[in-house]
Amino acid sequence: MPSSAAMPTSEALARWHDVAANGSKPDELAAIMREDAVFHSPVVHTPQKGRPIVVAYLSAAGQTLGNDEFRYVREVVGEGTAVLEFTTEMDGIRVNGIDMITFDDDGLITEFKVMVRPLKAINKVWEMMGAQLERQKN
């Protein structure tokens, strides 16, 4: 029996965009995430491993970064990988960043890496993400 073809990266990326545009709800994030997914934060030095923690971080990011100013301004898409440049503003600070997403053959996210600049923006992301993650715990 022939194996099914891998989901095109463009289709997997479209699913990410739909979930992000819909507010990065935890159940929707979980549906597009592998159980063993890994998240690389711009402010936490160790990789965060496993669907629950990756969903928590991406959901918190959706609440803090995903405001009315958030825009993806460039996409570079390869086989199983996408690099998305974004801009937003948080408390008057301009944030410029990159989401690097890796997908498996089923179109599920296996790795999500975020890089942010400038330093003032990193500090603001750290402050606001920490507060959002604390709210999610309660």
KAWOBEL-V910473 format. One record per backbone hydrogen bond with DSSP energy under -0.5 kcal/mol. NH is the residue of the N-H (numbers start at 0). CO is the residue of the C=O. E is the energy in kcal/mol with one decimal. If there is no record, write none. Layout:
nh=NH co=CO e=E
nh=NH co=CO e=E
This chain:
nh=6 co=104 e=-3.3
nh=10 co=7 e=-0.7
nh=11 co=7 e=-2.0
nh=12 co=8 e=-2.9
nh=13 co=9 e=-1.8
nh=14 co=10 e=-1.8
nh=15 co=11 e=-1.7
nh=16 co=12 e=-2.6
nh=17 co=13 e=-2.2
nh=18 co=14 e=-2.3
nh=19 co=15 e=-2.9
nh=20 co=16 e=-2.8
nh=21 co=17 e=-1.3
nh=22 co=19 e=-1.6
nh=23 co=18 e=-2.4
nh=28 co=24 e=-2.6
nh=29 co=25 e=-2.6
nh=30 co=26 e=-1.3
nh=31 co=27 e=-0.6
nh=31 co=28 e=-1.4
nh=32 co=29 e=-1.2
nh=33 co=108 e=-2.4
nh=36 co=33 e=-1.6
nh=37 co=109 e=-1.7
nh=38 co=47 e=-3.0
nh=39 co=111 e=-2.8
nh=40 co=38 e=-0.6
nh=44 co=42 e=-0.5
nh=47 co=38 e=-3.1
nh=48 co=46 e=-0.6
nh=49 co=36 e=-3.3
nh=50 co=34 e=-2.3
nh=53 co=49 e=-2.2
nh=54 co=50 e=-3.0
nh=55 co=51 e=-2.1
nh=56 co=52 e=-2.3
nh=57 co=53 e=-2.7
nh=58 co=54 e=-2.6
nh=59 co=55 e=-2.3
nh=60 co=56 e=-2.6
nh=61 co=57 e=-2.1
nh=62 co=58 e=-1.6
nh=63 co=59 e=-2.0
nh=64 co=60 e=-2.8
nh=65 co=60 e=-1.3
nh=66 co=64 e=-2.3
nh=69 co=66 e=-1.3
nh=70 co=86 e=-2.4
nh=72 co=70 e=-0.6
nh=72 co=84 e=-2.5
nh=73 co=84 e=-1.2
nh=75 co=82 e=-2.4
nh=77 co=80 e=-3.1
nh=79 co=77 e=-0.8
nh=80 co=77 e=-0.8
nh=81 co=100 e=-2.4
nh=82 co=75 e=-2.7
nh=83 co=81 e=-0.5
nh=83 co=98 e=-3.1
nh=84 co=73 e=-2.5
nh=84 co=82 e=-0.5
nh=85 co=96 e=-3.0
nh=86 co=70 e=-2.3
nh=87 co=94 e=-2.0
nh=89 co=92 e=-2.4
nh=92 co=89 e=-2.0
nh=93 co=91 e=-0.5
nh=94 co=87 e=-3.1
nh=95 co=116 e=-2.3
nh=96 co=85 e=-2.6
nh=97 co=114 e=-2.6
nh=98 co=83 e=-2.9
nh=99 co=97 e=-0.5
nh=99 co=112 e=-3.3
nh=100 co=81 e=-3.0
nh=100 co=98 e=-0.6
nh=101 co=110 e=-2.6
nh=102 co=79 e=-2.8
nh=103 co=107 e=-2.5
nh=106 co=103 e=-1.9
nh=108 co=31 e=-3.1
nh=109 co=101 e=-3.1
nh=110 co=101 e=-1.3
nh=111 co=37 e=-2.4
nh=112 co=99 e=-2.8
nh=113 co=39 e=-2.5
nh=114 co=97 e=-2.3
nh=116 co=95 e=-2.8
nh=120 co=117 e=-0.8
nh=121 co=117 e=-2.0
nh=122 co=118 e=-2.5
nh=123 co=119 e=-1.6
nh=124 co=120 e=-2.8
nh=125 co=121 e=-2.7
nh=126 co=122 e=-2.2
nh=127 co=123 e=-2.7
nh=128 co=124 e=-3.0
nh=129 co=125 e=-2.1
nh=130 co=126 e=-1.7
nh=131 co=127 e=-2.1
nh=132 co=128 e=-2.8
nh=133 co=129 e=-1.9
nh=134 co=130 e=-2.0
nh=135 co=131 e=-2.1
nh=136 co=132 e=-1.4
nh=137 co=133 e=-1.2
